[in-house]
Amino acid sequence: MQGKMQLKRLAALFVCLMILAAAVASIGGPVEVGADVPMARTFRFDIFNNGEDGSPSRPNAGLAEQGLIRMWTQLDGANAPVYLAAADTIEALDQNGNCAEEFVRIGRLWQDGTGWLDYFNMLDVNKDGGSWRYINLTITVYGQAVHVLLVNALFEEPVLPVFSFDIFNNGEDGSPSRPNAGLAEQGLIRMWTQLDGVNAPVYLAAADTIEAFDQDGNCAEAFVRVGRVWQSGTGWLDYFNMIDVDKDGGSWRYINLTITVYGQVIHVLLVNANYTPQPPPTLYLTVNAVTISDTNLYVSVHVGGTATGPITLTYTAPAGICVTLVNDEITVNATRPAAGEPDINTKFTITVLRGGTEATITVNVDLTAEEAVPVLFSITVTGGTASPSGTAAEGVLVTLTPDTPPAGYEFYYWTVNDVRIEGNTFAMPAADVEAAAVWKAIEVPPPPIHPQPPITVFPPIPLPSIQIVLPEVAPQPPIPWRPRRPQVVADTEVLYEKYESAPYEATEVYEYATDEPIVLILIFTEGRIEYLLNDQVRISVGEPFIDVATDRMMIPLRTFAEALGVEVDWDSATRSALVHLPSGTLTVPADEMLPDGMGSVIIVDDRVFIPLRFVMYAFDAEVEWDSANRSAVIAVNAGKPIK
């Protein structure tokens, strides 16, 4: 900290032999000081020759003649030396808060035969001819902080000179000045510095501040030059002796200049004789760029003219219109209203105010709302392409083109969302669409029959007579065709032969003819999309596969049901397939286990697959497994129902 010093360091650096000799004499010769000093003793000073209003002291002519204030150390009220290590810090600050340690000297003890001891017994403070007014001195000994106010009786308040200017070439009505042709030719006003009415340089540090403002209150320091003193052989000195003010061809009318020197504030009014009244400021608006279309509006306006100062905009813009100001550019932006919002048809005025001058501009806005964006639905095609492809809006006519058929097949018809359509076009519904090409086998004509050579008839060969007697066999009754399950016995409850209940429902009751059954033979092969229906090749909606969890073959429900001539719908609310049988509606849930360990329904690519065992019991079908061809042979009665 400024103003603080360690007593050990100061004791080693500053030793006053004369003071120490007097100190030794005052204590009556050599002093023997023990190594241990009590820590609880009270420390203070016995002061001599301090000034009036300072800490109490006694006069001493010898010290007054030397210009010293002496402070003897005391312990418990008696003069005694103090161990240097017991004094922690000392601080000395003058009336201006500056460090005053240079005026403080510490008196260390001398002992014959030993030399300097680690003790001190006094402090001397040099009055230095009155250079300081007072010193606040603080010392800490044995943890006790002792404060002393030292007053310098030799101090005299300095008398500062009176500062003024000797001005040349100032304009009329300004601060008094004298003419000077040379300065007038240079366009300068010169002010020489004076102290007590005599031209003299002034110490730069004595001039605290200088301010210069023109008639508009703007800073005019750009026209003010301070003349620093040059000395040959030394260079620039820290003094100035004049101030020049440039009239700048009459750009300013007057300048109020204020300077503070030695605490004195001097005001000077400088008038420019070259000043020419300026025309009133102008303000105009120029349109730089305009972009107006059905989608947006953009207008860029430049603020020009001689008017200066900040710009203030005043306008009332409707919602959706943004007005911004960057530097001297005004930008107006308007965005086209969204679909369903009203059009913008309006005009508004922007008022610009700058430096007391005003200008206006009118902006017209005419924007129509955006058109509604149509909702697009996806188009997925299997076995061909669609135009348009990917997506289309409701009502758009979509044209389907089949791919090259597989070998041995030809295009048959298109299905859209599993419904057969006529032709190759359809109107896009308000839903996603899945279109699929259906193929059929190409009928091959039988080979031509070539004429055969005549058959040679040989005479019969006589054979021995053999008589075979067959045992009588009792006539067998005809094998009745089993009725189709499920059999409806109530409005909504269904019973089965092999299990008590199942999640199927029926809505009507039918009886079936058993005397003339129609038997359908279907053959499904694992991994093949083709299947056989009574020896005719058909295309399935999906490839049969083996469910690895149950080791059961899964076939597409829609393909099997359509082979029987019945329709299938999907109930998204219950996630169930609805098979519309003549006997009622069969509900096949997708998220539940089938009864009697038949497994569960699996959905692959939005297609419902059912296990073969479910086919056996739900449709009363006979199923055989051809392990060699990885095929399932299904025989099912498709007899027509009778009410």
C-alpha positions as CSV (number, residue, x, y, z in Angstrom):
1,M,0.0,0.0,0.0
2,Q,1.2,3.5,-0.9
3,G,2.4,5.4,2.2
4,K,3.2,2.1,4.1
5,M,6.7,0.8,4.9
6,Q,8.2,-2.0,7.0
7,L,10.0,-0.6,10.1
8,K,12.8,-3.2,9.7
9,R,13.5,-2.0,6.2
10,L,13.4,1.7,7.1
11,A,15.5,1.2,10.2
12,A,18.2,-0.4,8.0
13,L,18.0,2.4,5.3
14,F,17.5,5.6,7.3
15,V,19.9,6.2,10.2
16,C,20.5,9.6,11.7
17,L,23.7,9.3,13.7
18,M,23.2,12.7,15.4
19,I,19.7,11.7,16.6
20,L,20.9,8.3,17.7
21,A,23.8,9.9,19.7
22,A,21.3,12.2,21.4
23,A,19.1,9.2,22.0
24,V,21.9,7.2,23.6
25,A,22.8,10.2,25.8
26,S,19.2,10.6,26.9
27,I,19.1,7.1,28.3
28,G,22.4,7.5,30.1
29,G,24.9,5.5,28.2
30,P,24.8,1.9,26.9
31,V,21.4,0.1,27.1
32,E,21.1,-3.5,27.8
33,V,17.8,-4.8,26.4
34,G,16.6,-8.3,27.1
35,A,15.7,-10.7,24.4
36,D,12.1,-11.0,25.7
37,V,9.8,-8.0,25.7
38,P,6.4,-8.1,27.4
39,M,3.6,-8.0,24.8
40,A,1.0,-6.4,27.0
41,R,2.8,-3.0,27.6
42,T,1.1,0.2,26.4
43,F,2.8,2.0,23.6
44,R,2.7,5.8,22.9
45,F,4.9,8.8,21.8
46,D,6.3,11.8,23.8
47,I,6.2,14.5,21.1
48,F,8.3,17.6,20.8
49,N,7.9,20.7,18.6
50,N,4.6,19.7,16.9
51,G,2.5,22.5,15.3
52,E,-0.7,24.0,16.6
53,D,-3.8,21.9,16.3
54,G,-1.7,18.7,16.0
55,S,-1.2,15.9,18.5
56,P,-0.1,17.3,22.0
57,S,3.6,18.1,22.2
58,R,6.2,20.2,24.1
59,P,8.4,22.9,22.7
60,N,12.1,22.4,22.0
61,A,14.2,25.3,20.7
62,G,16.9,23.1,19.3
63,L,14.5,21.0,17.3
64,A,12.7,24.1,16.1
65,E,16.0,25.4,14.8
66,Q,16.7,22.1,13.0
67,G,13.1,22.1,11.6
68,L,12.2,18.8,13.2
69,I,9.3,17.2,15.1
70,R,10.7,14.5,17.4
71,M,8.6,11.6,18.9
72,W,10.2,9.5,21.7
73,T,8.9,6.0,22.1
74,Q,7.3,5.2,25.5
75,L,6.1,1.9,27.1
76,D,3.6,2.2,30.0
77,G,4.3,6.0,30.1
78,A,8.1,5.8,30.4
79,N,10.6,6.4,27.7
80,A,11.9,3.1,26.5
81,P,13.2,1.6,23.3
82,V,10.9,-0.7,21.2
83,Y,11.9,-4.0,19.5
84,L,11.8,-3.5,15.8
85,A,10.0,-6.7,15.2
86,A,7.2,-5.5,17.5
87,A,6.4,-2.7,15.1
88,D,4.4,-4.1,12.2
89,T,3.7,-1.1,9.9
90,I,4.0,2.7,9.6
91,E,1.9,4.9,7.3
92,A,2.4,8.6,6.6
93,L,0.1,10.5,4.2
94,D,0.1,14.3,3.7
95,Q,-2.9,16.7,3.3
96,N,-3.4,15.6,-0.3
97,G,-3.3,11.9,0.5
98,N,0.2,11.6,-1.0
99,C,2.9,9.4,0.6
100,A,5.0,11.4,3.1
101,E,7.5,8.7,4.2
102,E,10.4,10.7,2.8
103,F,10.0,13.2,5.7
104,V,10.1,10.4,8.4
105,R,13.3,9.1,9.9
106,I,13.5,6.2,12.5
107,G,16.1,6.4,15.3
108,R,17.7,2.9,15.8
109,L,19.8,2.2,19.0
110,W,23.6,1.9,19.0
111,Q,25.5,0.0,21.7
112,D,29.3,0.2,22.2
113,G,31.0,-3.1,21.5
114,T,27.9,-4.5,19.8
115,G,26.8,-2.0,17.1
116,W,23.3,-1.3,15.9
117,L,20.6,-3.1,17.9
118,D,17.3,-4.3,16.7
119,Y,15.5,-1.5,18.6
120,F,14.3,2.0,17.9
121,N,13.5,4.7,20.4
122,M,12.3,7.7,18.4
123,L,10.9,9.1,15.1
124,D,12.0,12.4,13.5
125,V,9.8,14.2,11.0
126,N,11.4,16.8,8.7
127,K,9.3,20.0,8.2
128,D,11.1,20.5,4.9
129,G,10.9,24.3,5.0
130,G,7.1,24.1,5.1
131,S,6.5,22.1,1.9
132,W,3.7,20.1,3.6
133,R,0.8,21.3,5.7
134,Y,0.1,18.2,7.9
135,I,0.8,14.5,8.0
136,N,-1.4,11.7,9.3
137,L,1.0,9.1,10.8
138,T,-0.1,5.7,11.9
139,I,2.1,3.0,13.6
140,T,1.2,-0.4,14.9
141,V,3.3,-1.7,17.9
142,Y,2.5,-4.8,19.8
143,G,-0.8,-4.9,17.9
144,Q,-1.7,-1.4,19.1
145,A,-2.5,1.2,16.3
146,V,-1.3,4.7,17.4
147,H,-2.5,7.7,15.3
148,V,-0.6,11.0,15.3
149,L,-1.5,14.3,13.6
150,L,1.6,16.2,12.7
151,V,1.2,19.9,11.9
152,N,3.9,21.9,10.1
153,A,4.2,25.4,11.7
154,L,6.4,26.5,8.7
155,F,3.7,25.8,6.1
156,E,2.3,28.8,4.2
157,E,-0.6,28.7,1.9
158,P,0.7,29.3,-1.7
159,V,-0.5,32.4,-3.5
160,L,-1.6,31.4,-7.1
161,P,-1.1,33.8,-10.0
162,V,-4.1,35.3,-11.8
163,F,-4.6,33.7,-15.2
164,S,-5.9,35.5,-18.3
165,F,-5.6,35.8,-22.1
166,D,-4.3,38.5,-24.3
167,I,-6.5,38.1,-27.4
168,F,-5.8,39.1,-31.0
169,N,-8.1,39.2,-34.1
170,N,-11.4,38.2,-32.3
171,G,-14.6,39.3,-34.0
172,E,-17.0,42.1,-33.1
173,D,-19.2,41.4,-30.0
174,G,-16.7,38.8,-28.8
175,S,-14.3,38.9,-25.8
176,P,-12.0,42.1,-26.1
177,S,-9.1,41.7,-28.5
178,R,-6.6,43.7,-30.6
179,P,-6.3,43.6,-34.3
180,N,-3.5,41.7,-36.1
181,A,-3.2,41.8,-39.9
182,G,-1.1,38.7,-40.2
183,L,-3.5,36.6,-38.1
184,A,-6.4,38.0,-40.0
185,E,-4.7,36.9,-43.3
186,Q,-4.2,33.4,-41.8
187,G,-7.8,33.3,-40.6
188,L,-6.8,32.8,-36.9
189,I,-7.8,34.1,-33.5
190,R,-4.8,34.0,-31.2
191,M,-4.9,34.0,-27.4
192,W,-1.6,34.5,-25.4
193,T,-1.5,33.2,-21.9
194,Q,-0.9,35.7,-19.0
195,L,-0.1,35.3,-15.3
196,D,-0.8,38.4,-13.2
197,G,-1.3,40.4,-16.4
198,V,2.1,39.5,-17.9
199,N,2.6,37.1,-20.8
200,A,3.9,33.9,-19.4
201,P,3.8,30.2,-20.2
202,V,1.5,28.0,-18.1
203,Y,2.3,24.5,-16.7
204,L,0.2,22.0,-18.7
205,A,-0.7,20.1,-15.5
206,A,-2.1,23.4,-14.1
207,A,-4.8,23.5,-16.9
208,D,-7.4,21.0,-15.8
209,T,-10.0,21.2,-18.7
210,I,-10.7,23.0,-21.9
211,E,-14.1,23.0,-23.6
212,A,-15.3,24.5,-26.9
213,F,-18.9,24.5,-28.3
214,D,-20.2,26.3,-31.4
215,Q,-23.5,28.2,-31.8
216,D,-25.4,24.9,-32.2
217,G,-24.0,23.3,-29.1
218,N,-21.7,21.0,-31.1
219,C,-18.2,20.3,-30.1
220,A,-15.8,22.8,-31.7
221,E,-12.5,21.5,-30.4
222,A,-11.5,20.6,-34.0
223,F,-10.8,24.3,-34.5
224,V,-8.8,24.8,-31.3
225,R,-5.0,24.4,-31.2
226,V,-2.9,24.6,-28.0
227,G,0.6,26.1,-28.5
228,R,3.2,24.1,-26.5
229,V,6.5,25.7,-25.6
230,W,9.7,24.5,-27.5
231,Q,13.2,25.0,-26.0
232,S,16.3,24.5,-28.1
233,G,18.4,21.7,-26.9
234,T,15.6,20.3,-24.7
235,G,12.6,19.9,-27.0
236,W,8.9,20.3,-26.1
237,L,8.3,21.5,-22.6
238,D,5.4,20.7,-20.4
239,Y,4.1,24.3,-20.8
240,F,1.9,26.1,-23.2
241,N,1.8,29.9,-24.0
242,M,-1.0,30.4,-26.5
243,I,-4.2,29.0,-28.0
244,D,-5.0,29.4,-31.8
245,V,-8.6,29.1,-33.1
246,D,-9.1,28.5,-36.8
247,K,-12.0,30.5,-38.4
248,D,-12.3,27.7,-41.0
249,G,-13.5,30.0,-43.7
250,G,-16.5,31.1,-41.7
251,S,-18.0,27.7,-41.1
252,W,-18.9,28.5,-37.5
253,R,-20.5,31.7,-36.1
254,Y,-19.2,31.8,-32.6
255,I,-17.5,29.5,-30.1
256,N,-17.9,29.5,-26.3
257,L,-14.5,28.5,-24.9
258,T,-13.9,27.6,-21.3
259,I,-10.5,26.8,-19.6
260,T,-9.7,26.0,-16.0
261,V,-6.1,27.0,-14.9
262,Y,-5.0,26.9,-11.2
263,G,-8.6,26.3,-10.2
264,Q,-9.7,29.5,-12.0
265,V,-12.4,29.1,-14.7
266,I,-12.0,31.5,-17.7
267,H,-14.8,32.0,-20.3
268,V,-14.0,33.5,-23.7
269,L,-16.6,34.3,-26.5
270,L,-14.9,33.9,-29.9
271,V,-16.7,35.5,-32.8
272,N,-15.9,34.6,-36.4
273,A,-15.7,37.7,-38.6
274,N,-15.7,35.5,-41.7
275,Y,-19.0,33.8,-40.8
276,T,-21.6,33.8,-43.6
277,P,-25.2,32.9,-42.7
278,Q,-26.0,29.5,-44.1
279,P,-29.3,28.8,-46.0
280,P,-31.9,26.9,-44.0
281,P,-31.4,23.1,-44.0
282,T,-33.1,21.0,-46.6
283,L,-34.7,17.5,-46.3
284,Y,-35.9,15.3,-49.2
285,L,-36.8,11.7,-49.7
286,T,-35.6,9.7,-52.7
287,V,-37.0,6.3,-53.7
288,N,-34.1,4.0,-54.5
289,A,-35.9,0.8,-55.2
290,V,-39.5,-0.5,-55.4
291,T,-40.6,-4.1,-55.8
292,I,-44.3,-4.8,-55.8
293,S,-45.8,-8.1,-56.8
294,D,-48.6,-10.5,-55.8
295,T,-46.3,-12.0,-53.2
296,N,-44.5,-9.1,-51.5
297,L,-43.7,-5.4,-51.5
298,Y,-40.3,-3.8,-51.0
299,V,-39.6,0.0,-51.0
300,S,-36.2,1.6,-50.2
301,V,-36.2,5.4,-49.5
302,H,-33.1,7.5,-49.0
303,V,-33.2,10.5,-46.7
304,G,-31.1,13.3,-48.2
305,G,-30.6,17.1,-47.8
306,T,-28.5,19.4,-45.6
307,A,-30.4,18.8,-42.5
308,T,-28.4,17.0,-39.8
309,G,-29.1,15.2,-36.6
310,P,-31.1,12.1,-35.7
311,I,-34.1,11.1,-37.8
312,T,-37.6,10.6,-36.3
313,L,-40.2,8.6,-38.3
314,T,-43.9,9.0,-37.8
315,Y,-46.3,6.6,-39.6
316,T,-49.3,4.4,-39.0
317,A,-48.7,1.2,-40.9
318,P,-51.4,-1.6,-41.1
319,A,-50.7,-5.0,-39.7
320,G,-48.3,-7.1,-41.8
321,I,-46.2,-4.0,-42.9
322,C,-42.8,-3.4,-41.4
323,V,-41.0,0.0,-41.6
324,T,-37.3,0.1,-40.6
325,L,-34.6,2.8,-40.5
326,V,-30.9,2.0,-40.9
327,N,-28.6,5.0,-41.1
328,D,-30.3,7.2,-43.8
329,E,-32.2,4.4,-45.5
330,I,-35.9,3.7,-44.8
331,T,-37.2,0.2,-45.8
332,V,-40.8,-0.8,-46.2
333,N,-41.6,-4.5,-46.4
334,A,-45.0,-6.1,-46.7
335,T,-45.7,-9.9,-46.9
336,R,-48.4,-11.4,-48.9
337,P,-51.3,-12.5,-46.6
338,A,-51.6,-16.3,-46.0
339,A,-54.4,-18.3,-47.6
340,G,-57.7,-17.4,-46.0
341,E,-56.6,-14.0,-44.7
342,P,-58.0,-10.8,-46.2
343,D,-56.1,-9.0,-49.0
344,I,-54.1,-5.8,-48.2
345,N,-55.3,-2.8,-50.1
346,T,-54.2,0.4,-48.3
347,K,-51.8,3.4,-48.4
348,F,-50.1,5.2,-45.5
349,T,-47.8,8.2,-45.1
350,I,-44.3,8.2,-43.5
351,T,-43.2,11.5,-42.0
352,V,-39.5,12.2,-41.6
353,L,-38.3,14.9,-39.1
354,R,-34.6,15.8,-39.0
355,G,-33.0,19.0,-37.6
356,G,-36.3,20.8,-37.4
357,T,-37.1,20.0,-41.1
358,E,-39.9,17.7,-42.2
359,A,-40.6,15.6,-45.3
360,T,-43.3,13.0,-46.2
361,I,-43.8,10.1,-48.6
362,T,-46.9,8.0,-49.3
363,V,-46.6,4.2,-49.8
364,N,-49.3,2.2,-51.6
365,V,-49.8,-1.4,-50.7
366,D,-51.9,-3.8,-52.8
367,L,-51.3,-7.5,-52.0
368,T,-53.7,-10.4,-52.6
369,A,-53.8,-13.4,-50.2
370,E,-52.0,-16.6,-51.1
371,E,-54.0,-19.4,-52.8
372,A,-54.9,-22.4,-50.7
373,V,-52.4,-25.2,-51.1
374,P,-54.1,-28.4,-52.2
375,V,-53.9,-31.5,-50.0
376,L,-51.9,-34.2,-51.7
377,F,-52.4,-37.9,-51.2
378,S,-49.9,-40.6,-51.9
379,I,-50.0,-43.0,-54.9
380,T,-48.3,-46.4,-54.5
381,V,-48.2,-48.7,-57.6
382,T,-47.4,-52.4,-57.7
383,G,-46.6,-53.8,-61.1
384,G,-46.6,-50.5,-63.1
385,T,-46.4,-46.8,-62.9
386,A,-48.8,-43.9,-62.4
387,S,-49.1,-40.4,-64.0
388,P,-49.0,-38.2,-62.0
389,S,-46.7,-40.3,-59.8
390,G,-46.0,-40.1,-56.1
391,T,-48.9,-37.8,-55.0
392,A,-52.0,-36.1,-56.4
393,A,-54.8,-34.0,-55.1
394,E,-58.4,-35.1,-54.9
395,G,-60.2,-35.2,-58.2
396,V,-57.1,-35.4,-60.4
397,L,-57.3,-38.1,-63.1
398,V,-54.6,-40.7,-62.6
399,T,-53.4,-42.9,-65.5
400,L,-51.9,-46.3,-64.8
401,T,-49.4,-48.1,-67.1
402,P,-48.6,-51.8,-66.4
403,D,-45.0,-53.1,-66.4
404,T,-43.9,-55.9,-68.6
405,P,-45.8,-59.1,-67.4
406,P,-43.9,-62.1,-66.0
407,A,-43.1,-64.9,-68.5
408,G,-46.3,-66.7,-69.4
409,Y,-48.6,-64.0,-68.2
410,E,-50.5,-61.1,-69.6
411,F,-52.1,-58.0,-68.0
412,Y,-55.6,-58.6,-66.8
413,Y,-56.9,-55.6,-64.9
414,W,-56.1,-52.9,-62.2
415,T,-57.1,-52.8,-58.6
416,V,-57.2,-49.5,-56.7
417,N,-57.3,-50.0,-52.9
418,D,-58.1,-53.7,-53.6
419,V,-61.1,-52.8,-55.8
420,R,-61.1,-53.7,-59.5
421,I,-61.5,-50.8,-61.9
422,E,-62.4,-50.7,-65.5
423,G,-59.7,-49.4,-67.8
424,N,-56.5,-47.8,-66.7
425,T,-57.6,-44.4,-65.2
426,F,-59.4,-43.3,-62.0
427,A,-60.2,-40.1,-60.2
428,M,-58.0,-39.5,-57.2
429,P,-60.0,-39.9,-54.0
430,A,-59.4,-37.9,-50.8
431,A,-57.2,-40.7,-49.4
432,D,-53.9,-42.5,-50.1
433,V,-54.1,-45.0,-53.0
434,E,-52.6,-48.4,-53.5
435,A,-52.9,-49.6,-57.1
436,A,-51.9,-53.1,-58.2
437,A,-51.7,-54.8,-61.7
438,V,-53.3,-58.3,-61.9
439,W,-51.9,-60.8,-64.3
440,K,-53.4,-63.9,-65.8
441,A,-51.8,-66.9,-67.5
442,I,-51.7,-66.9,-71.3
443,E,-53.8,-69.7,-72.7
444,V,-51.7,-72.0,-74.9
445,P,-53.6,-73.6,-77.8
446,P,-53.4,-77.4,-77.9
447,P,-51.0,-78.9,-80.4
448,P,-52.4,-79.9,-83.8
449,I,-53.5,-83.5,-84.2
450,H,-51.6,-85.2,-87.0
451,P,-53.3,-88.2,-88.8
452,Q,-52.3,-91.6,-87.5
453,P,-51.4,-94.6,-89.6
454,P,-54.1,-97.3,-89.7
455,I,-54.0,-99.8,-86.8
456,T,-53.2,-103.3,-87.8
457,V,-55.8,-105.7,-86.4
458,F,-54.4,-109.0,-85.4
459,P,-56.6,-112.1,-84.9
460,P,-57.5,-112.8,-81.3
461,I,-55.3,-115.2,-79.4
462,P,-57.3,-117.8,-77.5
463,L,-56.8,-117.6,-73.7
464,P,-57.6,-120.2,-71.1
465,S,-60.9,-119.7,-69.3
466,I,-60.5,-118.2,-65.8
467,Q,-63.4,-117.7,-63.4
468,I,-63.0,-115.1,-60.7
469,V,-65.6,-115.1,-57.8
470,L,-65.8,-111.7,-55.9
471,P,-67.2,-111.7,-52.4
472,E,-70.4,-109.9,-51.8
473,V,-70.0,-106.4,-50.5
474,A,-72.7,-104.7,-48.5
475,P,-73.9,-101.5,-50.1
476,Q,-72.4,-98.3,-48.4
477,P,-74.5,-95.3,-47.7
478,P,-73.5,-92.1,-49.5
479,I,-70.9,-89.9,-47.7
480,P,-72.7,-86.7,-46.7
481,W,-70.8,-83.3,-47.1
482,R,-70.2,-81.8,-43.7
483,P,-72.0,-78.5,-43.1
484,R,-69.9,-75.4,-43.1
485,R,-68.8,-73.9,-39.8
486,P,-69.5,-71.7,-38.0
487,Q,-73.1,-72.7,-37.4
488,V,-75.2,-69.8,-36.1
489,V,-77.5,-70.7,-33.1
490,A,-78.2,-67.2,-31.9
491,D,-78.1,-63.6,-33.1
492,T,-74.5,-62.9,-32.2
493,E,-73.2,-66.1,-30.4
494,V,-71.4,-68.8,-32.3
495,L,-70.5,-72.3,-31.2
496,Y,-67.9,-74.6,-32.7
497,E,-67.3,-78.3,-32.5
498,K,-63.7,-78.2,-31.5
499,Y,-63.7,-75.2,-29.1
500,E,-66.2,-73.5,-27.0
501,S,-65.9,-69.9,-28.1
502,A,-64.1,-67.6,-30.6
503,P,-64.1,-63.9,-31.5
504,Y,-66.3,-64.2,-34.5
505,E,-69.8,-62.8,-35.0
506,A,-72.6,-63.6,-37.4
507,T,-75.6,-61.5,-38.3
508,E,-77.9,-63.9,-40.3
509,V,-78.8,-67.6,-40.2
510,Y,-78.4,-69.8,-43.4
511,E,-78.8,-73.5,-44.3
512,Y,-76.5,-75.1,-46.8
513,A,-77.2,-77.7,-49.5
514,T,-75.1,-80.8,-49.1
515,D,-76.4,-82.8,-52.0
516,E,-74.5,-80.9,-54.8
517,P,-71.4,-79.5,-53.2
518,I,-69.0,-77.3,-55.2
519,V,-65.4,-78.1,-54.2
520,L,-62.6,-75.5,-54.7
521,I,-59.0,-76.7,-54.7
522,L,-56.4,-74.0,-53.9
523,I,-52.7,-74.6,-53.8
524,F,-50.4,-72.0,-52.1
525,T,-46.6,-72.3,-52.3
526,E,-44.2,-70.7,-49.8
527,G,-42.5,-67.6,-51.2
528,R,-44.6,-67.7,-54.5
529,I,-47.1,-64.9,-55.3
530,E,-48.8,-67.2,-57.9
531,Y,-51.3,-69.8,-56.6
532,L,-53.6,-72.4,-58.3
533,L,-57.4,-72.3,-58.1
534,N,-58.8,-75.4,-59.6
535,D,-55.7,-75.7,-61.8
536,Q,-55.8,-72.1,-62.9
537,V,-52.9,-69.8,-62.1
538,R,-53.9,-66.7,-60.1
539,I,-51.9,-63.8,-58.6
540,S,-52.1,-63.4,-54.8
541,V,-51.9,-60.1,-53.0
542,G,-49.0,-61.4,-51.0
543,E,-46.5,-64.3,-50.8
544,P,-47.3,-67.1,-48.3
545,F,-44.6,-67.6,-45.6
546,I,-43.8,-69.8,-42.6
547,D,-44.2,-68.0,-39.2
548,V,-41.0,-69.0,-37.4
549,A,-42.7,-68.4,-34.0
550,T,-45.4,-71.1,-34.6
551,D,-43.9,-73.0,-37.6
552,R,-47.2,-72.5,-39.4
553,M,-47.8,-71.4,-43.0
554,M,-49.5,-68.0,-43.3
555,I,-51.6,-67.2,-46.4
556,P,-53.2,-63.8,-47.3
557,L,-56.8,-63.7,-46.0
558,R,-58.0,-61.4,-48.9
559,T,-56.8,-63.9,-51.6
560,F,-58.4,-66.9,-49.9
561,A,-61.7,-65.0,-49.3
562,E,-62.0,-63.7,-52.9
563,A,-61.3,-67.2,-54.2
564,L,-64.5,-68.2,-52.3
565,G,-66.3,-65.3,-53.9
566,V,-66.8,-63.2,-50.7
567,E,-65.7,-59.7,-49.8
568,V,-63.3,-58.5,-47.1
569,D,-63.2,-55.1,-45.4
570,W,-60.8,-53.6,-42.8
571,D,-62.2,-52.0,-39.6
572,S,-59.4,-49.6,-38.5
573,A,-61.2,-48.7,-35.3
574,T,-61.0,-52.3,-34.0
575,R,-58.0,-53.4,-36.2
576,S,-60.0,-56.3,-37.5
577,A,-60.7,-57.9,-40.9
578,L,-64.4,-58.4,-41.7
579,V,-65.2,-61.4,-44.0
580,H,-68.7,-61.1,-45.4
581,L,-69.8,-64.8,-45.6
582,P,-73.3,-65.8,-46.8
583,S,-73.9,-67.0,-43.2
584,G,-72.8,-63.7,-41.7
585,T,-69.8,-61.5,-41.0
586,L,-66.7,-63.2,-39.7
587,T,-64.5,-60.9,-37.6
588,V,-60.8,-61.6,-37.6
589,P,-58.9,-59.5,-35.0
590,A,-55.3,-58.6,-35.8
591,D,-54.1,-58.0,-32.2
592,E,-55.5,-61.1,-30.4
593,M,-54.4,-64.7,-30.2
594,L,-56.7,-67.2,-32.0
595,P,-58.3,-69.9,-29.9
596,D,-57.1,-73.5,-29.5
597,G,-53.4,-72.6,-30.1
598,M,-54.0,-71.7,-33.7
599,G,-51.6,-68.8,-33.5
600,S,-52.3,-65.2,-34.3
601,V,-53.1,-63.0,-37.3
602,I,-50.0,-61.3,-38.8
603,I,-50.0,-58.0,-40.8
604,V,-47.3,-57.7,-43.4
605,D,-47.2,-54.6,-45.7
606,D,-50.8,-53.8,-44.6
607,R,-51.9,-57.3,-45.7
608,V,-53.7,-59.7,-43.3
609,F,-52.2,-63.2,-43.2
610,I,-53.9,-66.1,-41.4
611,P,-52.6,-69.6,-40.3
612,L,-53.7,-72.7,-42.2
613,R,-55.2,-74.2,-39.1
614,F,-57.5,-71.2,-38.8
615,V,-58.6,-71.9,-42.4
616,M,-59.5,-75.5,-41.5
617,Y,-61.8,-74.6,-38.6
618,A,-63.2,-71.2,-39.7
619,F,-64.0,-72.3,-43.3
620,D,-64.4,-76.1,-42.7
621,A,-61.6,-76.8,-45.2
622,E,-59.5,-79.9,-45.7
623,V,-55.7,-79.1,-45.8
624,E,-52.8,-81.2,-46.9
625,W,-49.1,-80.2,-46.7
626,D,-46.8,-81.1,-49.7
627,S,-43.4,-80.9,-48.0
628,A,-41.5,-81.7,-51.2
629,N,-42.9,-78.5,-52.9
630,R,-43.4,-76.5,-49.7
631,S,-47.1,-76.2,-50.7
632,A,-50.4,-76.3,-49.0
633,V,-53.4,-78.0,-50.8
634,I,-56.7,-76.7,-49.5
635,A,-60.1,-78.2,-50.4
636,V,-63.2,-76.1,-49.4
637,N,-66.9,-76.4,-50.1
638,A,-68.2,-73.4,-52.0
639,G,-71.8,-74.6,-52.2
640,K,-74.4,-71.8,-52.7
641,P,-76.4,-70.9,-49.6
642,I,-80.1,-71.4,-49.3
643,K,-82.2,-69.1,-47.1
